[in-house]
């Protein structure tokens, strides 16, 4: 918006030719808990909250909650079954949580209007895309070609499914990008922003660099979600002076 107000042609074009939905936090209760426990009270355990705040663990409320990024129906798994599992408890069924239900309503309400989704995560400095539940299961050829094209212009270290990224090397059941893609043919992806060494809380001095690296990449995805200015378009060829 700031660049559009300054008269940048690319941003003005996108604001007039794309519908862009912004969701600041998919897990707002988890975010508030991190602020209150981790940042205000200095509790290291509070910084590690990944799940929502559903009271699943009476023995230790810090361990309560459902991992929202394991709560989607695509290859959903009930494991781990322990509701006190600190990281990846997937809930008792897909879409059990109000947060994932809200996203479901948004996507299904818009039908085929949503062409791409960018789900920002932390951390690592790479981007993942479907199929994150699988090690080798191939994408549909058309989707594979789209992801290959994006990977050629995003200028990120990795743009792969989670299992193909050396620092991850895992599969994920019930993951959001896989649901966007398999259920709605949405080209979905997750930037893992921020340097590895700072984990979830990079110092304020790192924020401008994180923004400057990921802003043009995000613009690239927004541009490619609809008609492009030209077949030769690249972000760095527009309004960089």
PAKOL-407603 format. One record per atom (N, C-alpha, C): residue number from 1; residue in one letter; atom name; x, y, z. Coordinates in steps of 0.001 Angstrom, whole numbers, plus 500000, padded with zeros to 6 digits. Example, Ala and Ser with C-alpha at 12.3 -4.5 7.8 and 13.67 -1.06 7.14 Angstrom:
<sites>
1, a, N, 513190, 494310, 507800
1, a, CA, 512300, 495500, 507800
1, a, C, 513200, 496700, 507800
2, s, N, 512850, 497750, 507080
2, s, CA, 513670, 498940, 507140
2, s, C, 512900, 500030, 507870
</sites>
This chain:
<sites>
1, x, N, 500825, 498807, 500000
1, x, CA, 500000, 500000, 500000
1, x, C, 500866, 501252, 500000
2, x, N, 501932, 501241, 500785
2, x, CA, 502813, 502401, 500823
2, x, C, 503434, 502658, 499458
3, x, N, 503893, 501584, 498801
3, x, CA, 504494, 501760, 497480
3, x, C, 503463, 502204, 496452
4, x, N, 502239, 501717, 496556
4, x, CA, 501187, 502173, 495643
4, x, C, 500923, 503657, 495823
5, x, N, 500925, 504117, 497076
5, x, CA, 500726, 505551, 497330
5, x, C, 501869, 506383, 496756
6, x, N, 503052, 505779, 496705
6, x, CA, 504203, 506495, 496135
6, x, C, 504198, 506474, 494609
7, x, N, 503249, 505750, 494024
7, x, CA, 503135, 505726, 492569
7, x, C, 503862, 504591, 491895
8, x, N, 504282, 503557, 492662
8, x, CA, 504966, 502430, 492033
8, x, C, 503985, 501702, 491115
9, x, N, 504379, 501473, 489899
9, x, CA, 503474, 500917, 488904
9, x, C, 503063, 499484, 489233
10, x, N, 503988, 498669, 489654
10, x, CA, 503668, 497267, 489916
10, x, C, 502626, 497127, 491019
11, x, N, 502854, 497799, 492151
11, x, CA, 501914, 497701, 493258
11, x, C, 500541, 498249, 492880
12, x, N, 500509, 499347, 492112
12, x, CA, 499233, 499878, 491650
12, x, C, 498517, 498882, 490744
13, x, N, 499266, 498248, 489876
13, x, CA, 498678, 497254, 488979
13, x, C, 498057, 496113, 489774
14, x, N, 498784, 495607, 490766
14, x, CA, 498282, 494478, 491541
14, x, C, 497054, 494854, 492367
15, x, N, 497045, 496051, 492930
15, x, CA, 495894, 496464, 493724
15, x, C, 494640, 496619, 492870
16, x, N, 494818, 496903, 491594
16, x, CA, 493673, 497066, 490705
16, x, C, 493275, 495776, 489987
17, x, N, 494149, 494769, 489994
17, x, CA, 493880, 493558, 489213
17, x, C, 493929, 492272, 490036
18, x, N, 494085, 492373, 491345
18, x, CA, 494075, 491196, 492207
18, x, C, 493198, 491470, 493424
19, x, N, 492515, 490445, 493911
19, x, CA, 491883, 490486, 495229
19, x, C, 492830, 489785, 496193
20, x, N, 493278, 490502, 497202
20, x, CA, 494283, 489986, 498135
20, x, C, 493663, 489911, 499526
21, x, N, 493662, 488717, 500101
21, x, CA, 493148, 488506, 501456
21, x, C, 494334, 488384, 502403
22, x, N, 494335, 489184, 503453
22, x, CA, 495414, 489161, 504442
22, x, C, 494854, 488665, 505777
23, x, N, 495470, 487628, 506317
23, x, CA, 495111, 487107, 507638
23, x, C, 496334, 487288, 508525
24, x, N, 496333, 488290, 509395
24, x, CA, 497544, 488565, 510186
24, x, C, 497997, 487384, 511032
25, x, N, 497043, 486691, 511697
25, x, CA, 497382, 485563, 512545
25, x, C, 496325, 484477, 512362
26, x, N, 496759, 483294, 511987
26, x, CA, 495831, 482162, 511964
26, x, C, 495605, 481641, 513379
27, x, N, 496566, 481878, 514255
27, x, CA, 496490, 481400, 515644
27, x, C, 496596, 482600, 516593
28, x, N, 495558, 483450, 516658
28, x, CA, 495666, 484662, 517482
28, x, C, 495814, 484383, 518965
29, x, N, 495141, 483342, 519485
29, x, CA, 495260, 483054, 520914
29, x, C, 496674, 482597, 521268
30, x, N, 497278, 481801, 520382
30, x, CA, 498661, 481403, 520605
30, x, C, 499598, 482592, 520588
31, x, N, 499333, 483523, 519697
31, x, CA, 500172, 484725, 519609
31, x, C, 500091, 485537, 520903
32, x, N, 498859, 485722, 521417
32, x, CA, 498689, 486475, 522662
32, x, C, 499384, 485755, 523818
33, x, N, 499275, 484422, 523848
33, x, CA, 499923, 483669, 524924
33, x, C, 501433, 483839, 524888
34, x, N, 502001, 483847, 523671
34, x, CA, 503446, 484047, 523547
34, x, C, 503832, 485432, 524051
35, x, N, 503033, 486446, 523686
35, x, CA, 503326, 487799, 524160
35, x, C, 503288, 487873, 525686
36, x, N, 502251, 487280, 526265
36, x, CA, 502070, 487407, 527716
36, x, C, 503070, 486574, 528498
37, x, N, 503292, 485339, 528077
37, x, CA, 504155, 484441, 528841
37, x, C, 505625, 484608, 528474
38, x, N, 505883, 484698, 527164
38, x, CA, 507265, 484738, 526721
38, x, C, 507882, 486113, 526783
39, x, N, 507170, 487094, 526240
39, x, CA, 507764, 488417, 526110
39, x, C, 507598, 489257, 527374
40, x, N, 506430, 489163, 528027
40, x, CA, 506192, 489998, 529199
40, x, C, 506736, 489362, 530473
41, x, N, 506484, 488059, 530645
41, x, CA, 506896, 487396, 531877
41, x, C, 508263, 486728, 531772
42, x, N, 508818, 486688, 530562
42, x, CA, 510147, 486125, 530386
42, x, C, 510217, 484625, 530549
43, x, N, 509090, 483938, 530383
43, x, CA, 509074, 482477, 530519
43, x, C, 509484, 481838, 529198
44, x, N, 510613, 481153, 529198
44, x, CA, 511095, 480529, 527960
44, x, C, 510067, 479544, 527395
45, x, N, 509361, 478821, 528285
45, x, CA, 508354, 477886, 527810
45, x, C, 507251, 478597, 527042
46, x, N, 506939, 479817, 527439
46, x, CA, 505913, 480578, 526741
46, x, C, 506302, 480902, 525321
47, x, N, 507595, 481054, 525067
47, x, CA, 508064, 481367, 523719
47, x, C, 507850, 480193, 522765
48, x, N, 507745, 478992, 523331
48, x, CA, 507689, 477795, 522504
48, x, C, 506260, 477380, 522142
49, x, N, 505271, 478180, 522517
49, x, CA, 503890, 477817, 522227
49, x, C, 503680, 477800, 520718
50, x, N, 503265, 476655, 520211
50, x, CA, 503031, 476478, 518777
50, x, C, 501542, 476278, 518484
51, x, N, 500825, 475692, 519452
51, x, CA, 499445, 475281, 519242
51, x, C, 498465, 476395, 519648
52, x, N, 497180, 476179, 519327
52, x, CA, 496182, 477103, 519833
52, x, C, 495988, 476858, 521323
53, x, N, 495030, 477501, 521914
53, x, CA, 494913, 477431, 523374
53, x, C, 493736, 476572, 523838
54, x, N, 493290, 475629, 523036
54, x, CA, 492264, 474705, 523503
54, x, C, 492806, 473966, 524736
55, x, N, 492019, 473877, 525820
55, x, CA, 492508, 473245, 527055
55, x, C, 492498, 471718, 526960
56, x, N, 493523, 471176, 526349
56, x, CA, 493601, 469725, 526159
56, x, C, 494428, 469037, 527233
57, x, N, 495168, 469789, 528032
57, x, CA, 496128, 469173, 528959
57, x, C, 495980, 469785, 530354
58, x, N, 495211, 469122, 531201
58, x, CA, 494986, 469631, 532553
58, x, C, 496256, 469601, 533385
59, x, N, 497147, 468693, 533078
59, x, CA, 498369, 468551, 533877
59, x, C, 499321, 469723, 533699
60, x, N, 499292, 470335, 532536
60, x, CA, 500203, 471455, 532257
60, x, C, 499576, 472305, 531160
61, x, N, 499023, 473443, 531534
61, x, CA, 498292, 474257, 530560
61, x, C, 499185, 474780, 529441
62, x, N, 500488, 474898, 529704
62, x, CA, 501393, 475325, 528636
62, x, C, 501443, 474307, 527500
63, x, N, 501143, 473049, 527812
63, x, CA, 501169, 471994, 526809
63, x, C, 499815, 471797, 526137
64, x, N, 498822, 472570, 526524
64, x, CA, 497499, 472449, 525937
64, x, C, 497488, 472945, 524493
65, x, N, 496464, 472511, 523752
65, x, CA, 496225, 473060, 522431
65, x, C, 496342, 472046, 521313
66, x, N, 495920, 472491, 520142
66, x, CA, 495957, 471706, 518910
66, x, C, 496869, 472405, 517919
67, x, N, 497721, 471641, 517270
67, x, CA, 498572, 472176, 516206
67, x, C, 497686, 472420, 514987
68, x, N, 497429, 473678, 514692
68, x, CA, 496500, 474011, 513611
68, x, C, 497017, 473551, 512256
69, x, N, 498323, 473451, 512112
69, x, CA, 498867, 473006, 510828
69, x, C, 498997, 471486, 510737
70, x, N, 498284, 470790, 511611
70, x, CA, 498082, 469346, 511490
70, x, C, 496595, 469011, 511588
71, x, N, 495733, 470032, 511425
71, x, CA, 494300, 469882, 511682
71, x, C, 493454, 469934, 510405
72, x, N, 494113, 469798, 509254
72, x, CA, 493399, 469799, 507969
72, x, C, 493194, 468359, 507493
73, x, N, 492189, 468120, 506651
73, x, CA, 491822, 466736, 506351
73, x, C, 492734, 465990, 505391
74, x, N, 493578, 466678, 504650
74, x, CA, 494425, 465981, 503682
74, x, C, 495445, 465109, 504402
75, x, N, 495255, 463791, 504284
75, x, CA, 496122, 462805, 504939
75, x, C, 496227, 463048, 506447
76, x, N, 495133, 463538, 507026
76, x, CA, 495126, 463774, 508475
76, x, C, 495417, 462482, 509225
77, x, N, 496147, 462595, 510307
77, x, CA, 496472, 461450, 511149
77, x, C, 496142, 461791, 512597
78, x, N, 495604, 460854, 513374
78, x, CA, 495334, 461117, 514789
78, x, C, 496587, 461120, 515660
79, x, N, 497725, 460797, 515079
79, x, CA, 498965, 460738, 515849
79, x, C, 499729, 462051, 515741
80, x, N, 500347, 462472, 516831
80, x, CA, 500377, 461854, 518158
80, x, C, 499037, 462003, 518884
81, x, N, 498658, 460982, 519610
81, x, CA, 497347, 460941, 520268
81, x, C, 497357, 461607, 521643
82, x, N, 498525, 461882, 522187
82, x, CA, 498630, 462480, 523519
82, x, C, 498240, 463961, 523454
83, x, N, 497154, 464373, 524110
83, x, CA, 496739, 465775, 524048
83, x, C, 497690, 466723, 524766
84, x, N, 498666, 466186, 525488
84, x, CA, 499688, 467012, 526130
84, x, C, 500969, 467069, 525298
85, x, N, 500968, 466477, 524117
85, x, CA, 502144, 466533, 523249
85, x, C, 502429, 467994, 522933
86, x, N, 503647, 468484, 523173
86, x, CA, 503885, 469936, 523143
86, x, C, 503886, 470578, 521765
87, x, N, 504033, 469811, 520699
87, x, CA, 504215, 470419, 519391
87, x, C, 503090, 470111, 518402
88, x, N, 502793, 468842, 518159
88, x, CA, 502027, 468487, 516976
88, x, C, 500749, 467693, 517252
89, x, N, 500133, 467862, 518406
89, x, CA, 498851, 467192, 518633
89, x, C, 497838, 467691, 517599
90, x, N, 497245, 466797, 516768
90, x, CA, 496450, 467229, 515624
90, x, C, 494971, 467433, 515904
91, x, N, 494541, 467287, 517162
91, x, CA, 493125, 467347, 517482
91, x, C, 492468, 465979, 517321
92, x, N, 491192, 465903, 517681
92, x, CA, 490515, 464607, 517618
92, x, C, 489906, 464327, 516254
93, x, N, 489883, 465334, 515358
93, x, CA, 489397, 465139, 513999
93, x, C, 489799, 466355, 513160
94, x, N, 489796, 466225, 511832
94, x, CA, 490109, 467379, 510985
94, x, C, 489094, 468509, 511189
95, x, N, 489573, 469734, 511084
95, x, CA, 488738, 470920, 511248
95, x, C, 488005, 470922, 512587
96, x, N, 488660, 470398, 513618
96, x, CA, 488051, 470421, 514948
96, x, C, 488128, 471801, 515584
97, x, N, 488966, 472675, 515037
97, x, CA, 489271, 473936, 515702
97, x, C, 488592, 475128, 515021
98, x, N, 488192, 476137, 515785
98, x, CA, 487540, 477306, 515186
98, x, C, 488446, 478055, 514206
99, x, N, 489751, 478004, 514451
99, x, CA, 490665, 478728, 513552
99, x, C, 490714, 478074, 512171
100, x, N, 490830, 476753, 512132
100, x, CA, 490856, 476079, 510827
100, x, C, 489478, 476098, 510180
101, x, N, 488419, 476064, 510973
101, x, CA, 487067, 476181, 510420
101, x, C, 486871, 477547, 509761
102, x, N, 487413, 478584, 510360
102, x, CA, 487283, 479924, 509776
102, x, C, 487981, 479999, 508426
103, x, N, 489168, 479419, 508333
103, x, CA, 489878, 479416, 507054
103, x, C, 489125, 478576, 506022
104, x, N, 488549, 477473, 506450
104, x, CA, 487746, 476631, 505566
104, x, C, 486573, 477428, 504990
105, x, N, 485877, 478169, 505844
105, x, CA, 484736, 478970, 505374
105, x, C, 485176, 480018, 504367
106, x, N, 486304, 480654, 504622
106, x, CA, 486804, 481661, 503688
106, x, C, 487100, 481048, 502331
107, x, N, 487850, 479960, 502327
107, x, CA, 488257, 479346, 501061
107, x, C, 487045, 478803, 500309
108, x, N, 486174, 478108, 501000
108, x, CA, 485012, 477535, 500332
108, x, C, 484025, 478616, 499896
109, x, N, 483967, 479717, 500623
109, x, CA, 483087, 480812, 500229
109, x, C, 483542, 481513, 498968
110, x, N, 484853, 481542, 498760
110, x, CA, 485393, 482195, 497574
110, x, C, 485445, 481265, 496367
111, x, N, 485175, 479975, 496578
111, x, CA, 485153, 479032, 495457
111, x, C, 486462, 479014, 494703
112, x, N, 486371, 479218, 493401
112, x, CA, 487552, 479137, 492539
112, x, C, 488261, 480475, 492385
113, x, N, 487878, 481473, 493173
113, x, CA, 488496, 482792, 493034
113, x, C, 489917, 482837, 493588
114, x, N, 490223, 481975, 494542
114, x, CA, 491560, 481981, 495142
114, x, C, 492470, 481089, 494302
115, x, N, 493509, 481675, 493768
115, x, CA, 494433, 480951, 492893
115, x, C, 495723, 480548, 493592
116, x, N, 496133, 481313, 494606
116, x, CA, 497404, 481041, 495282
116, x, C, 497258, 481405, 496753
117, x, N, 498056, 480761, 497589
117, x, CA, 498066, 481048, 499025
117, x, C, 499502, 481015, 499525
118, x, N, 499855, 482012, 500313
118, x, CA, 501189, 482102, 500907
118, x, C, 501001, 482117, 502416
119, x, N, 501446, 481046, 503077
119, x, CA, 501257, 480880, 504520
119, x, C, 502595, 481074, 505225
120, x, N, 502779, 482232, 505820
120, x, CA, 504075, 482561, 506408
120, x, C, 504297, 481808, 507714
121, x, N, 505454, 481158, 507786
121, x, CA, 505888, 480421, 508977
121, x, C, 507268, 480951, 509385
122, x, N, 507760, 480464, 510494
122, x, CA, 509135, 480695, 510906
122, x, C, 509680, 479346, 511384
123, x, N, 510919, 479068, 511026
123, x, CA, 511977, 479893, 510514
123, x, C, 512838, 479049, 509587
124, x, N, 513892, 479599, 508972
124, x, CA, 514809, 478790, 508183
124, x, C, 515270, 479395, 506882
125, x, N, 514506, 480352, 506330
125, x, CA, 514957, 481007, 505111
125, x, C, 514698, 480219, 503845
126, x, N, 513705, 479317, 503848
126, x, CA, 513356, 478563, 502649
126, x, C, 511832, 478543, 502516
127, x, N, 511329, 478019, 501391
127, x, CA, 509888, 477911, 501156
127, x, C, 509535, 476455, 500905
128, x, N, 508411, 476011, 501478
128, x, CA, 507915, 474666, 501207
128, x, C, 506640, 474739, 500369
129, x, N, 506344, 473643, 499694
129, x, CA, 505092, 473536, 498941
129, x, C, 504662, 472070, 498930
130, x, N, 503427, 471772, 498539
130, x, CA, 502956, 470379, 498494
130, x, C, 503815, 469511, 497563
131, x, N, 503825, 468223, 497835
131, x, CA, 502970, 467529, 498791
131, x, C, 503777, 467245, 500057
132, x, N, 503431, 467897, 501145
132, x, CA, 504220, 467758, 502363
132, x, C, 503933, 466467, 503123
133, x, N, 502822, 465802, 502819
133, x, CA, 502533, 464534, 503484
133, x, C, 503347, 463388, 502893
134, x, N, 503946, 463604, 501720
134, x, CA, 504554, 462502, 500970
134, x, C, 506058, 462698, 500813
135, x, N, 506749, 461572, 500648
135, x, CA, 508172, 461613, 500339
135, x, C, 508416, 461724, 498838
136, x, N, 507675, 460949, 498045
136, x, CA, 507959, 460903, 496610
136, x, C, 506711, 461014, 495743
137, x, N, 505508, 461013, 496310
137, x, CA, 504279, 461095, 495516
137, x, C, 504339, 462327, 494604
138, x, N, 504163, 462162, 493277
138, x, CA, 504322, 463302, 492368
138, x, C, 503115, 464239, 492394
139, x, N, 503378, 465491, 492113
139, x, CA, 502318, 466458, 491871
139, x, C, 501702, 466206, 490502
140, x, N, 500511, 466757, 490292
140, x, CA, 499957, 466754, 488952
140, x, C, 500908, 467528, 488030
141, x, N, 501065, 467099, 486783
141, x, CA, 502045, 467744, 485894
141, x, C, 501866, 469257, 485775
142, x, N, 500608, 469720, 485676
142, x, CA, 500391, 471155, 485538
142, x, C, 500850, 471908, 486782
143, x, N, 500519, 471353, 487957
143, x, CA, 500939, 471993, 489198
143, x, C, 502455, 471946, 489355
144, x, N, 503063, 470828, 488998
144, x, CA, 504522, 470715, 489081
144, x, C, 505191, 471773, 488223
145, x, N, 504633, 472034, 487033
145, x, CA, 505211, 473051, 486147
145, x, C, 505101, 474444, 486762
146, x, N, 503969, 474711, 487425
146, x, CA, 503792, 476017, 488071
146, x, C, 504793, 476190, 489210
147, x, N, 504926, 475167, 490038
147, x, CA, 505885, 475267, 491147
147, x, C, 507315, 475370, 490625
148, x, N, 507627, 474672, 489550
148, x, CA, 508970, 474789, 488969
148, x, C, 509222, 476205, 488477
149, x, N, 508214, 476806, 487836
149, x, CA, 508383, 478184, 487352
149, x, C, 508580, 479149, 488510
150, x, N, 507763, 478996, 489567
150, x, CA, 507932, 479854, 490733
150, x, C, 509313, 479666, 491356
151, x, N, 509735, 478421, 491470
151, x, CA, 511043, 478155, 492055
151, x, C, 512179, 478789, 491283
152, x, N, 511981, 478977, 489979
152, x, CA, 513042, 479560, 489160
152, x, C, 513183, 481071, 489337
153, x, N, 512164, 481710, 489927
153, x, CA, 512212, 483171, 490058
153, x, C, 512159, 483658, 491510
154, x, N, 511847, 482798, 492462
154, x, CA, 511711, 483254, 493841
154, x, C, 513051, 483541, 494513
155, x, N, 514128, 482964, 493996
155, x, CA, 515473, 483237, 494516
155, x, C, 515570, 482920, 496010
156, x, N, 515063, 481765, 496390
156, x, CA, 515194, 481284, 497755
156, x, C, 516027, 480010, 497760
157, x, N, 516629, 479688, 498897
157, x, CA, 517553, 478559, 498961
157, x, C, 516896, 477263, 498522
158, x, N, 515712, 477004, 499080
158, x, CA, 514948, 475810, 498706
158, x, C, 513499, 476200, 498445
159, x, N, 512899, 475556, 497454
159, x, CA, 511464, 475668, 497206
159, x, C, 511003, 474260, 496856
160, x, N, 510719, 473473, 497907
160, x, CA, 510495, 472040, 497769
160, x, C, 509445, 471585, 498771
161, x, N, 508978, 470346, 498626
161, x, CA, 508200, 469732, 499695
161, x, C, 509115, 469542, 500902
162, x, N, 508520, 469446, 502088
162, x, CA, 509310, 469413, 503318
162, x, C, 510343, 468292, 503317
163, x, N, 509981, 467124, 502811
163, x, CA, 510892, 465986, 502870
163, x, C, 512143, 466203, 502041
164, x, N, 512090, 467045, 501026
164, x, CA, 513242, 467282, 500155
164, x, C, 514159, 468389, 500647
165, x, N, 513833, 469007, 501763
165, x, CA, 514674, 470070, 502315
165, x, C, 515545, 469468, 503416
166, x, N, 516849, 469497, 503267
166, x, CA, 517731, 468759, 504188
166, x, C, 517520, 469083, 505655
167, x, N, 517244, 470345, 505984
167, x, CA, 517110, 470707, 507393
167, x, C, 515802, 470199, 507990
168, x, N, 514827, 469863, 507152
168, x, CA, 513542, 469339, 507618
168, x, C, 513506, 467817, 507509
169, x, N, 513459, 467344, 506285
169, x, CA, 513500, 465900, 506005
169, x, C, 512392, 465138, 506735
170, x, N, 511187, 465729, 506785
170, x, CA, 510074, 465033, 507401
170, x, C, 508838, 465158, 506526
171, x, N, 507817, 464367, 506825
171, x, CA, 506517, 464516, 506192
171, x, C, 505541, 465074, 507227
172, x, N, 504469, 465708, 506752
172, x, CA, 503510, 466352, 507644
172, x, C, 502097, 465975, 507232
173, x, N, 501356, 465356, 508124
173, x, CA, 499968, 464990, 507859
173, x, C, 499040, 466128, 508267
174, x, N, 497931, 466292, 507525
174, x, CA, 496937, 467295, 507891
174, x, C, 497418, 468718, 507766
175, x, N, 498291, 468958, 506820
175, x, CA, 498954, 470257, 506677
175, x, C, 498147, 471169, 505752
176, x, N, 498215, 472484, 505989
176, x, CA, 497335, 473432, 505296
176, x, C, 497624, 473538, 503806
177, x, N, 498886, 473639, 503411
177, x, CA, 499204, 473780, 501980
177, x, C, 498686, 472595, 501179
178, x, N, 498828, 471400, 501739
178, x, CA, 498346, 470209, 501043
178, x, C, 496830, 470249, 500867
179, x, N, 496118, 470771, 501877
179, x, CA, 494663, 470879, 501760
179, x, C, 494280, 471921, 500716
180, x, N, 494914, 473087, 500735
180, x, CA, 494648, 474102, 499712
180, x, C, 494792, 473499, 498310
181, x, N, 495868, 472767, 498139
181, x, CA, 496186, 472223, 496811
181, x, C, 495265, 471065, 496428
182, x, N, 495134, 470069, 497297
182, x, CA, 494394, 468864, 496911
182, x, C, 492886, 469082, 496895
183, x, N, 492368, 469894, 497807
183, x, CA, 490923, 470090, 497897
183, x, C, 490417, 471206, 496996
184, x, N, 491290, 472192, 496682
184, x, CA, 490797, 473378, 495979
184, x, C, 491667, 473819, 494805
185, x, N, 492666, 473030, 494469
185, x, CA, 493543, 473365, 493338
185, x, C, 494193, 474745, 493492
186, x, N, 494480, 475102, 494734
186, x, CA, 495148, 476371, 495013
186, x, C, 496651, 476129, 495090
187, x, N, 497411, 476950, 494388
187, x, CA, 498866, 476846, 494441
187, x, C, 499324, 477468, 495761
188, x, N, 499569, 476598, 496737
188, x, CA, 499870, 477038, 498093
188, x, C, 501343, 476791, 498422
189, x, N, 501845, 477615, 499324
189, x, CA, 503255, 477509, 499711
189, x, C, 503448, 478168, 501073
190, x, N, 504539, 477804, 501750
190, x, CA, 504828, 478341, 503081
190, x, C, 506269, 478843, 503155
191, x, N, 506467, 480154, 503137
191, x, CA, 507800, 480682, 503418
191, x, C, 508150, 480485, 504889
192, x, N, 509297, 479898, 505140
192, x, CA, 509824, 479796, 506505
192, x, C, 510803, 480946, 506672
193, x, N, 510298, 482067, 507188
193, x, CA, 511076, 483303, 507168
193, x, C, 511947, 483414, 508414
194, x, N, 513034, 484132, 508265
194, x, CA, 513943, 484374, 509369
194, x, C, 515133, 483442, 509353
195, x, N, 516314, 483953, 509727
195, x, CA, 517520, 483126, 509738
195, x, C, 517428, 481987, 510751
196, x, N, 518022, 480874, 510389
196, x, CA, 517980, 479682, 511237
196, x, C, 518535, 479951, 512631
197, x, N, 519603, 480725, 512731
197, x, CA, 520289, 480871, 514019
197, x, C, 519466, 481627, 515059
198, x, N, 518439, 482384, 514607
198, x, CA, 517639, 483151, 515563
198, x, C, 516321, 482462, 515903
199, x, N, 516067, 481316, 515312
199, x, CA, 514865, 480550, 515568
199, x, C, 513617, 481447, 515427
200, x, N, 512697, 481381, 516404
200, x, CA, 511419, 482074, 516257
200, x, C, 511481, 483567, 516593
201, x, N, 512575, 484016, 517191
201, x, CA, 512621, 485397, 517662
201, x, C, 513894, 486101, 517200
202, x, N, 513947, 486494, 515925
202, x, CA, 515113, 487237, 515463
202, x, C, 515147, 488619, 516109
203, x, N, 516329, 489169, 516314
203, x, CA, 516415, 490522, 516871
203, x, C, 515827, 491542, 515913
204, x, N, 515445, 492676, 516457
204, x, CA, 514807, 493724, 515647
204, x, C, 515684, 494138, 514463
205, x, N, 516996, 494039, 514631
205, x, CA, 517903, 494436, 513552
205, x, C, 517785, 493541, 512326
206, x, N, 517223, 492323, 512507
206, x, CA, 517078, 491398, 511391
206, x, C, 515784, 491608, 510601
207, x, N, 514830, 492305, 511173
207, x, CA, 513508, 492428, 510556
207, x, C, 513554, 493103, 509188
208, x, N, 514290, 494217, 509005
208, x, CA, 514311, 494819, 507669
208, x, C, 514814, 493869, 506594
209, x, N, 515819, 493069, 506899
209, x, CA, 516328, 492111, 505925
209, x, C, 515320, 491028, 505593
210, x, N, 514624, 490530, 506626
210, x, CA, 513578, 489526, 506394
210, x, C, 512508, 490103, 505476
211, x, N, 512098, 491342, 505750
211, x, CA, 511069, 491979, 504917
211, x, C, 511545, 492184, 503488
212, x, N, 512763, 492686, 503338
212, x, CA, 513247, 493011, 501993
212, x, C, 513463, 491757, 501150
213, x, N, 513779, 490632, 501776
213, x, CA, 513943, 489396, 501020
213, x, C, 512605, 488793, 500599
214, x, N, 511620, 488899, 501466
214, x, CA, 510362, 488199, 501199
214, x, C, 509299, 489048, 500521
215, x, N, 509431, 490360, 500570
215, x, CA, 508462, 491214, 499888
215, x, C, 508453, 490983, 498376
216, x, N, 509597, 491024, 497691
216, x, CA, 509548, 490770, 496241
216, x, C, 509102, 489358, 495893
217, x, N, 509426, 488384, 496723
217, x, CA, 508968, 487021, 496469
217, x, C, 507443, 486931, 496563
218, x, N, 506894, 487610, 497567
218, x, CA, 505445, 487601, 497713
218, x, C, 504780, 488312, 496532
219, x, N, 505356, 489416, 496095
219, x, CA, 504822, 490100, 494919
219, x, C, 504851, 489193, 493695
220, x, N, 505890, 488391, 493581
220, x, CA, 505982, 487471, 492445
220, x, C, 504795, 486512, 492441
221, x, N, 504465, 485951, 493613
221, x, CA, 503338, 485019, 493688
221, x, C, 502031, 485738, 493370
222, x, N, 501854, 486939, 493910
222, x, CA, 500631, 487697, 493633
222, x, C, 500512, 487988, 492135
223, x, N, 501602, 488368, 491522
223, x, CA, 501586, 488642, 490089
223, x, C, 501208, 487395, 489297
224, x, N, 501802, 486283, 489634
224, x, CA, 501587, 485067, 488851
224, x, C, 500246, 484403, 489153
225, x, N, 499490, 484936, 490107
225, x, CA, 498149, 484424, 490363
225, x, C, 497133, 484884, 489322
226, x, N, 497558, 485770, 488418
226, x, CA, 496676, 486262, 487358
226, x, C, 497498, 486676, 486161
227, x, N, 496896, 487383, 485203
227, x, CA, 497632, 487829, 484009
227, x, C, 498831, 488686, 484397
228, x, N, 499953, 488426, 483773
228, x, CA, 501177, 489168, 484063
228, x, C, 501326, 490343, 483103
229, x, N, 502193, 491271, 483497
229, x, CA, 502431, 492436, 482653
229, x, C, 503037, 492035, 481320
230, x, N, 503970, 491081, 481361
230, x, CA, 504584, 490592, 480132
230, x, C, 505226, 489249, 480418
231, x, N, 505547, 488534, 479375
231, x, CA, 506166, 487221, 479539
231, x, C, 507566, 487337, 480115
232, x, N, 508166, 488495, 480028
232, x, CA, 509531, 488689, 480496
232, x, C, 509580, 489386, 481847
233, x, N, 508444, 489506, 482526
233, x, CA, 508406, 490275, 483762
233, x, C, 509245, 489650, 484857
234, x, N, 509978, 490511, 485576
234, x, CA, 510655, 490134, 486806
234, x, C, 510496, 491286, 487783
235, x, N, 510376, 490958, 489088
235, x, CA, 510148, 492034, 490053
235, x, C, 511236, 493087, 490003
236, x, N, 512508, 492665, 489907
236, x, CA, 513602, 493623, 490003
236, x, C, 513717, 494517, 488776
237, x, N, 512874, 494290, 487738
237, x, CA, 512880, 495161, 486569
237, x, C, 511859, 496290, 486721
238, x, N, 511122, 496305, 487841
238, x, CA, 510060, 497271, 488021
238, x, C, 510369, 498196, 489205
239, x, N, 510377, 499485, 488971
239, x, CA, 510390, 500480, 490038
239, x, C, 511474, 500248, 491089
240, x, N, 512656, 499939, 490648
240, x, CA, 513735, 499693, 491616
240, x, C, 514695, 500874, 491721
241, x, N, 514429, 501898, 490964
241, x, CA, 515323, 503044, 490997
241, x, C, 514965, 503993, 492152
</sites>
